[in-house]
Amino acid sequence: MSEQEIKVPDLGGADEVEVIEVLVSQGDSVEEEDPILTVESDKASVELPSPGAGKITKITVKVGDKVKEGDVVGMMEAGGDAGGSDDDKGTGEQAGTDKDQEAKAQSEDKAEETKPAPKKSGGSRKETVKVPPLDGFDNVPVIEINVSEGDEVEVDDALVTVESDKATMEIPSPFAGKIGKILVSEGDKISEGLDLVEMTVVEEGGEEPASEAEEPSGDARQEGKSEPAGKPEEPKPAPASATYEPPTPGAKVHAGPAVRKLAREFGADLTRIKGSGPKGRILKDDVQAYVKSQLQQTQQGSTVAGGGGAGIPVVKLPDFSQFGDIERESMSRVMFATANNMQRSWLNVPHVTQFEDADITDMESFRKAQKAAGEKKGVKMTPLPFLLKACATALAELPQFNVSLDMERKEVVRKQYIHIGIAVDTPHGLMVPVIRDVDKKGLWELAAESAELAQKARDKQLKPAEMQGACFTITSLGGIGGTAFTPIVNTPEVAILGVSKAAMKPVWDGKDFQPRLMLPLSLSYDHRAVNGADAARFTTLLSQLLGDIRSLLL
């Protein structure tokens, strides 16, 4: 018997890989090609095979260690004729060498399958383009494929166009080259890190590589690998009812890259899924069964859009076609999101609305006098900057309006910043960009920023960060009409100001009635956080600030 080293074979171009599973122990007997370790790269998990038949005498690595080609991971005593007589030594050594070479070749073939982008001769290579960060969005649908297989593209050329609830965006190519296989279709939902397209990147002086067969996923290769003789067939995944396990803090998840990718696409927490593979390894079927079970639970007992949750009866619709011709069309993503948000706010917030009229006669005279100055600056001065400034002053003086309620922890969150959302009517639906630090900005700056954000909202170019963090919201229907309305609080904010159309009204000055331009204000508030007296103080203060804009300077 002779002892030999167990070394890491060629990893197909991967540098260091992590040991995620040790499959044998000291004293175990193994056959040639039996798996010794499982390692995981960025793209796939691979089992490292035994270089021959024999007994394991030592394993020198553990789970979590990083290894690379040529590293010694253990020792084994070779069996068979490996320790024959001196007369047979040459023959034995030759046979061992042949076996080693054959094992290495097989390992190289296996590792070659896992290579995502092997370098090609002549400076050309194959690249898989992944979805870049989407500015905070997740699971956004593809609405247009901008390239076809065989197209030549340059860096930053648009590959696909996606649409979120609030914006459309193009995903650019990070390379110049030729499009190979397109890995997504219109209507698919994609997230950061998902494979998008395969392409051939031809460096200067390089040649395009020949087309290659589609690479199977890491799990497909693992499942397609024949099992060693004598091993029983692995059981099929457990039924959906057995796929849930309470999460264990710090627990290590045994799953390959393809399974992890699938879980990310579904939004599934792998720590809650019970693996049915060898040694508790999570398979794709486990993820799919878990997601299916969670959907069934949601449909049976959770709140869904359209009602039915929280004890609210579902509104059953009649067959409208019996009354006449009808047409049906899908809700836009913006409309569906707005409907859900409005329903959630209305059901959770006890709404009260306080009304007030503000005399803006002098403010309007001053605003119109700024027309020439605005033309020089390229900015139009509207009533909105005055409203923003007045609301910021009121929020600072009455900080009980600049809070959110954490009912679970029984805490009031008091905000030390003043960011105000402005509701914008767009062809795609209602959007609410947020102007930050309103209290620190002047009227011209507010006018320019509000105009820019409103245009981005109409063009569906708003980023998530530009729609988050508001303490208070202003929604105006003054450009359309109406005398008053009751806006819905945009929870977790506790108040929203509605502005209606200004109108000339006779106002008694103590001696006579004077024609004054009056602006109707409607303040809706969360009665859990704000009482009626404070709401009256808030609207009265707004009326005073707008009635004499000089007070905004104090």
C-alpha positions in Angstrom: 0.0 0.0 0.0 1.3 3.5 -0.9 0.1 6.8 0.4 -0.6 9.6 -2.1 -1.7 13.2 -2.0 -5.2 14.3 -3.0 -4.8 17.5 -4.9 -7.3 20.0 -6.3 -7.5 19.5 -10.1 -7.8 22.2 -12.8 -10.8 24.4 -11.8 -11.4 25.7 -15.3 -10.0 29.1 -14.8 -11.5 29.8 -11.4 -9.0 31.2 -8.9 -9.9 30.4 -5.3 -13.1 28.5 -4.5 -14.8 27.8 -1.2 -15.2 24.3 0.2 -18.9 24.0 1.0 -19.1 20.3 1.9 -16.6 17.6 2.9 -18.1 14.3 1.7 -15.6 11.8 3.3 -14.0 11.2 6.6 -10.7 9.6 7.7 -10.9 5.8 7.3 -13.5 5.9 4.6 -12.9 3.6 1.6 -13.5 5.2 -1.8 -13.5 4.2 -5.4 -11.9 6.1 -8.2 -14.0 9.2 -9.1 -16.0 9.1 -5.8 -16.6 12.7 -4.7 -14.2 13.9 -2.0 -15.3 17.5 -1.6 -17.8 19.9 -3.0 -16.5 23.4 -3.9 -18.5 26.4 -5.0 -17.4 29.2 -7.4 -19.3 32.3 -8.4 -21.0 30.3 -11.2 -21.3 26.7 -10.1 -20.7 24.0 -7.5 -18.3 21.2 -8.4 -17.5 17.8 -6.8 -13.8 17.1 -6.6 -13.3 13.3 -7.4 -10.9 10.8 -5.8 -7.8 10.3 -8.0 -8.0 6.5 -7.3 -9.4 3.7 -5.2 -8.2 3.3 -1.6 -8.7 4.5 2.0 -8.8 8.1 3.2 -6.0 8.6 5.8 -6.3 12.4 6.3 -8.5 15.4 5.2 -6.6 18.6 5.6 -9.4 21.1 4.8 -12.7 22.0 6.3 -15.9 23.7 5.2 -15.3 27.4 4.5 -11.7 27.0 3.5 -10.6 28.5 0.2 -8.6 26.2 -2.2 -7.1 26.5 -5.6 -5.6 24.2 -8.3 -2.8 22.1 -6.9 -3.6 22.5 -3.2 -3.4 19.3 -1.2 -6.7 18.6 0.5 -6.0 15.2 1.9 -4.1 11.9 1.8 -5.1 8.4 0.9 -3.7 4.9 0.8 -4.0 3.5 -2.8 -5.3 0.0 -3.1 -5.0 -2.7 -5.8 -1.6 -3.1 -7.4 -0.3 0.3 -6.4 2.0 -1.3 -3.9 3.3 -4.3 -6.0 6.8 -5.9 -6.1 9.8 -4.1 -7.5 9.6 -6.1 -10.7 6.1 -4.7 -11.2 6.9 -1.3 -10.0 7.5 0.3 -13.4 4.3 -1.2 -14.7 2.4 -0.1 -11.6 3.8 3.4 -11.7 2.9 3.7 -15.4 -0.6 2.5 -14.7 -1.0 4.9 -11.8 0.3 7.7 -14.0 -2.2 6.8 -16.7 -5.0 6.8 -14.1 -3.9 10.1 -12.7 -3.9 11.6 -16.2 -7.3 10.2 -17.0 -8.7 11.4 -13.7 -7.2 14.8 -14.3 -8.6 15.0 -17.8 -12.1 14.1 -16.5 -11.8 16.7 -13.8 -10.7 19.2 -16.3 -13.7 18.3 -18.5 -16.0 18.8 -15.5 -14.4 22.1 -14.5 -14.5 23.2 -18.1 -18.3 23.0 -18.0 -18.5 25.5 -15.2 -16.4 28.1 -16.9 -18.7 31.1 -17.6 -16.4 33.0 -19.9 -13.4 31.1 -21.1 -10.7 33.1 -22.8 -10.4 32.4 -26.5 -7.3 32.4 -28.6 -6.7 35.6 -30.4 -8.0 37.8 -27.6 -11.7 37.0 -28.0 -13.8 35.7 -25.1 -17.4 34.8 -24.2 -19.1 37.0 -21.6 -22.5 36.6 -19.9 -23.9 40.0 -19.2 -25.8 40.3 -15.9 -28.4 42.7 -14.8 -26.7 45.7 -13.1 -28.1 47.4 -9.9 -31.5 48.8 -10.8 -31.5 51.8 -8.4 -33.3 49.9 -5.7 -35.9 48.3 -7.9 -36.5 44.5 -7.9 -38.4 42.1 -10.1 -39.1 44.6 -12.9 -40.6 43.4 -16.1 -38.8 43.5 -19.5 -40.9 45.6 -21.9 -38.6 45.6 -24.9 -35.6 43.6 -26.2 -33.4 46.1 -28.1 -31.0 43.6 -29.7 -31.2 40.4 -31.7 -28.8 37.4 -31.8 -25.9 38.3 -34.1 -26.1 42.0 -33.6 -22.9 44.0 -33.1 -23.1 46.4 -30.2 -20.9 49.0 -28.6 -20.3 49.8 -25.0 -23.5 51.4 -23.4 -25.8 50.4 -26.3 -29.2 49.5 -24.9 -29.8 45.7 -24.6 -33.2 45.7 -23.0 -35.8 48.2 -21.6 -37.5 47.5 -18.3 -40.3 49.2 -16.5 -40.8 49.7 -12.8 -43.8 51.1 -11.0 -42.4 54.6 -11.5 -39.9 54.7 -14.3 -38.6 53.0 -17.5 -34.9 52.4 -17.9 -32.6 50.9 -20.5 -29.9 48.4 -19.5 -26.7 49.2 -21.4 -24.1 46.8 -22.7 -20.9 46.8 -20.6 -18.9 45.4 -23.5 -18.5 46.0 -27.3 -19.0 42.8 -29.3 -21.5 40.4 -30.9 -24.7 39.3 -29.3 -25.0 35.5 -28.8 -27.9 34.1 -26.9 -30.6 36.3 -25.4 -31.5 34.8 -22.0 -34.7 36.8 -21.2 -37.9 37.5 -23.0 -40.4 40.3 -23.1 -42.6 40.1 -20.0 -39.9 38.3 -17.9 -39.2 39.9 -14.5 -35.6 40.5 -13.7 -33.5 41.6 -10.8 -29.9 42.5 -10.1 -27.5 39.7 -10.9 -29.7 37.8 -13.3 -28.1 36.5 -16.6 -29.3 38.8 -19.4 -27.4 37.9 -22.6 -24.4 36.0 -23.8 -22.1 37.9 -26.1 -18.7 37.5 -27.7 -16.3 40.2 -26.8 -13.6 40.5 -29.5 -10.5 42.3 -28.3 -8.2 44.1 -30.7 -6.6 41.6 -33.1 -8.9 38.8 -31.9 -11.2 36.5 -33.7 -14.7 35.4 -32.8 -14.9 32.0 -31.2 -17.0 29.2 -32.6 -20.4 28.9 -31.1 -20.8 26.6 -28.1 -23.5 24.5 -26.8 -25.7 26.0 -24.1 -24.1 25.5 -20.7 -26.2 23.5 -18.2 -26.6 24.9 -14.8 -24.5 23.7 -11.9 -27.4 21.7 -10.5 -28.3 20.2 -13.9 -24.7 18.9 -14.2 -24.8 17.6 -10.6 -28.2 15.8 -11.2 -27.0 14.4 -14.5 -23.9 12.9 -13.0 -24.2 9.1 -12.6 -24.0 7.9 -9.0 -21.3 5.5 -7.9 -22.1 1.8 -8.0 -23.9 0.5 -4.9 -25.3 3.9 -3.8 -29.1 4.0 -3.5 -31.2 6.4 -5.6 -31.7 9.7 -3.9 -35.3 10.3 -2.6 -37.5 12.8 -4.4 -38.1 16.2 -2.7 -40.4 16.2 0.2 -43.9 17.5 -0.4 -44.7 21.2 0.0 -46.0 20.8 3.5 -42.6 19.6 4.6 -40.5 22.3 3.0 -40.7 24.9 5.8 -38.3 25.1 8.7 -38.1 27.9 11.2 -34.9 30.0 10.4 -31.9 29.3 12.6 -29.7 32.3 13.3 -26.3 31.8 11.7 -27.3 28.5 10.1 -25.3 27.6 6.9 -27.3 27.0 3.8 -26.2 24.1 1.6 -27.3 25.1 -1.9 -25.6 25.6 -5.3 -25.4 28.8 -7.3 -28.3 27.9 -9.5 -30.5 27.2 -6.6 -29.5 30.4 -4.9 -30.2 32.3 -8.1 -33.7 30.7 -8.3 -34.4 31.6 -4.7 -33.4 35.2 -5.3 -35.7 35.4 -8.3 -38.6 34.1 -6.2 -37.7 36.2 -3.1 -37.5 33.0 -1.1 -35.5 32.8 2.2 -33.2 29.7 1.9 -32.8 29.5 5.7 -36.5 28.6 5.8 -36.4 25.8 3.3 -35.7 22.2 4.2 -33.4 20.5 1.7 -34.2 17.1 0.3 -30.8 16.5 -1.3 -27.8 14.6 0.0 -26.9 15.8 3.5 -29.8 18.3 3.5 -28.7 20.1 0.4 -31.4 22.3 -1.0 -32.5 21.5 -4.6 -34.5 23.6 -7.1 -37.6 21.4 -6.4 -37.4 22.4 -2.7 -37.4 26.1 -3.6 -40.4 25.7 -6.0 -42.3 23.6 -3.5 -41.7 26.2 -0.7 -42.9 29.1 -3.0 -46.0 27.1 -4.0 -46.9 26.4 -0.4 -46.5 30.1 0.6 -48.6 31.2 -2.3 -51.4 28.8 -1.3 -51.3 30.1 2.3 -51.5 33.7 1.0 -54.4 33.0 -1.3 -56.3 31.1 1.5 -55.8 33.5 4.4 -53.9 36.7 3.6 -54.9 40.1 2.4 -55.0 40.4 -1.4 -55.6 43.3 -3.7 -59.3 43.7 -4.1 -60.3 42.9 -0.5 -61.0 39.8 1.4 -58.3 40.3 4.1 -58.6 41.7 7.6 -62.3 40.7 7.8 -63.3 42.9 4.9 -65.8 41.2 2.6 -64.8 40.8 -1.0 -66.8 42.9 -3.4 -68.2 40.5 -6.0 -68.7 42.0 -9.4 -71.6 41.2 -11.6 -71.3 40.1 -15.2 -71.4 43.7 -16.7 -71.7 42.3 -20.2 -75.3 41.4 -19.5 -76.1 45.2 -19.4 -74.3 46.1 -22.6 -71.0 46.0 -24.5 -67.8 46.3 -22.3 -64.1 46.3 -22.8 -61.4 45.0 -20.3 -57.9 46.2 -20.0 -55.1 45.5 -17.5 -54.3 48.0 -14.8 -51.0 49.7 -15.3 -48.4 49.0 -12.6 -48.7 52.6 -11.3 -52.5 52.4 -11.1 -52.3 49.0 -9.3 -49.7 50.2 -6.8 -51.6 53.5 -6.2 -54.8 51.6 -5.5 -53.2 49.3 -3.0 -51.4 52.2 -1.2 -54.6 54.2 -1.0 -56.6 51.3 0.4 -53.8 50.5 2.9 -53.7 54.1 4.1 -57.4 54.5 4.3 -57.9 51.3 6.3 -55.0 52.0 8.8 -55.3 55.7 9.4 -58.2 57.4 11.2 -58.6 60.4 8.9 -59.9 63.9 9.8 -59.8 66.9 7.4 -59.4 70.6 8.5 -60.4 73.3 6.1 -59.1 76.9 5.8 -58.9 79.8 3.3 -55.6 81.7 2.8 -55.6 85.2 1.5 -52.9 85.1 -1.3 -53.6 88.4 -2.9 -50.3 90.0 -2.0 -48.4 86.8 -2.6 -49.8 86.6 -6.1 -48.8 90.2 -6.8 -45.3 89.5 -5.7 -45.1 86.3 -7.7 -46.2 87.9 -10.9 -43.7 90.7 -10.4 -41.0 88.1 -10.6 -41.8 87.1 -14.2 -38.9 89.0 -15.7 -36.4 87.7 -13.2 -37.7 84.2 -13.8 -37.1 84.5 -17.5 -33.5 85.5 -16.9 -33.0 82.5 -14.6 -34.9 80.1 -16.9 -37.2 79.3 -14.0 -41.0 79.8 -13.8 -42.1 81.0 -10.3 -45.4 79.2 -9.4 -47.4 79.2 -6.2 -45.8 75.8 -5.2 -42.5 77.2 -3.9 -44.4 79.5 -1.5 -46.6 76.6 -0.3 -43.4 74.4 0.2 -41.7 77.2 2.2 -44.9 77.9 4.3 -45.3 74.1 5.1 -41.7 73.8 6.0 -42.0 76.7 8.5 -45.2 75.2 9.9 -43.6 71.7 10.3 -40.7 73.3 12.2 -43.0 75.3 14.5 -45.5 72.4 15.1 -43.2 69.3 15.1 -46.0 66.9 16.1 -46.8 66.9 12.3 -43.2 65.8 11.5 -43.5 62.3 13.0 -44.4 58.8 12.2 -46.0 56.2 14.5 -44.4 52.8 15.2 -47.4 51.0 16.7 -45.6 47.7 17.0 -42.9 49.2 19.3 -45.3 51.9 20.7 -42.9 54.7 19.7 -43.2 58.1 18.0 -40.5 58.6 15.4 -39.6 62.4 15.5 -37.8 63.5 12.3 -35.0 66.1 12.4 -35.3 66.8 8.7 -38.0 68.4 6.5 -38.5 66.6 3.2 -41.8 67.3 1.4 -43.5 65.3 -1.3 -45.3 66.9 -4.2 -48.1 64.9 -5.9 -47.7 65.1 -9.7 -50.5 64.2 -12.2 -49.0 62.3 -15.1 -50.4 60.3 -18.0 -49.2 57.2 -16.2 -50.9 57.9 -12.9 -50.1 59.8 -9.7 -46.5 60.1 -8.7 -45.0 61.8 -5.7 -41.3 63.0 -6.0 -39.7 64.3 -2.8 -37.9 67.6 -2.3 -35.3 67.3 0.4 -34.4 69.9 3.1 -37.1 72.3 2.0 -36.4 74.5 5.1 -32.8 75.1 3.9 -33.7 76.2 0.3 -34.8 79.5 -1.2 -37.8 80.1 -3.4 -35.9 80.1 -6.8 -34.2 76.8 -5.8 -37.5 75.2 -4.8 -39.1 76.4 -8.1 -36.3 74.9 -10.2 -36.2 71.6 -8.3 -40.0 71.1 -8.2 -40.2 71.8 -12.0 -37.4 69.3 -12.7 -38.9 66.5 -10.5 -42.3 67.0 -12.0 -41.0 66.7 -15.5 -39.0 63.5 -14.6 -42.3 62.1 -13.1 -44.1 62.7 -16.4 -41.3 61.1 -18.3 -41.1 58.1 -15.9 -37.5 58.9 -15.1 -37.8 59.2 -11.3 -35.3 57.1 -9.3 -36.4 55.4 -6.0 -34.3 57.8 -3.9 -36.3 60.7 -5.4 -39.6 59.3 -4.2 -38.6 58.3 -0.6 -38.2 60.0 2.7 -41.1 62.5 2.7 -42.3 63.9 6.0 -45.4 65.6 4.5 -47.1 65.8 1.1 -48.7 68.6 -0.9 -51.3 67.7 -3.5 -52.8 70.5 -5.6 -55.9 70.5 -7.8 -55.8 74.3 -8.2 -54.9 74.1 -11.9 -58.1 72.0 -12.5 -60.8 73.3 -10.2 -62.9 72.6 -7.2 -63.4 74.4 -3.9 -62.2 71.7 -1.4 -61.5 68.0 -1.1 -60.3 65.4 1.4 -56.9 63.9 0.4 -55.8 60.6 1.9 -52.8 60.7 4.2 -49.7 59.0 2.6 -48.8 56.8 5.6 -46.4 56.6 7.4 -46.6 60.4 7.1 -49.3 61.8 9.4 -50.6 64.7 7.3 -51.2 65.9 3.8 -52.2 69.3 2.4 -54.7 69.6 -0.3 -54.8 72.8 -2.4 -57.9 73.8 -4.5 -58.4 76.5 -7.0 -58.1 80.1 -5.8 -61.0 82.4 -6.3 -61.9 86.1 -5.7 -64.1 86.5 -2.7 -65.5 89.5 -0.8 -63.6 89.8 2.5 -64.7 92.2 5.3 -61.8 94.4 6.5 -63.7 95.9 9.4 -65.2 98.7 7.4 -65.9 97.4 3.9 -65.9 94.3 1.8 -62.7 94.0 -0.2 -62.1 91.7 -3.2 -59.4 89.3 -2.1 -57.9 86.2 -3.8 -58.6 83.3 -1.5 -56.9 79.9 -1.7 -58.8 76.9 -0.2 -56.6 74.6 1.9 -57.6 71.0 3.1 -55.4 69.4 5.7 -56.1 65.7 6.2 -54.3 64.2 9.2 -53.9 61.0 11.2 -55.9 61.5 14.3 -53.8 59.0 16.3 -50.8 61.5 16.0 -52.5 64.9 15.7 -55.4 66.3 17.6 -58.0 68.7 16.2 -56.7 71.8 18.0 -53.2 71.3 16.5 -54.6 70.8 13.1 -56.5 74.1 13.4 -53.2 75.8 14.5 -51.4 74.4 11.5 -53.9 75.6 8.9 -54.2 79.0 10.7 -50.4 79.4 10.6 -50.3 78.4 6.9 -52.9 81.1 6.2 -50.9 83.7 8.0 -47.6 82.8 6.3 -49.2 82.8 2.8 -51.1 86.0 3.6 -47.9 87.9 4.5 -44.9 86.2 2.8 -42.6 88.6 4.6 -43.1 86.4 7.7 -41.4 83.5 5.8 -38.1 85.5 6.3 -38.4 85.7 10.1 
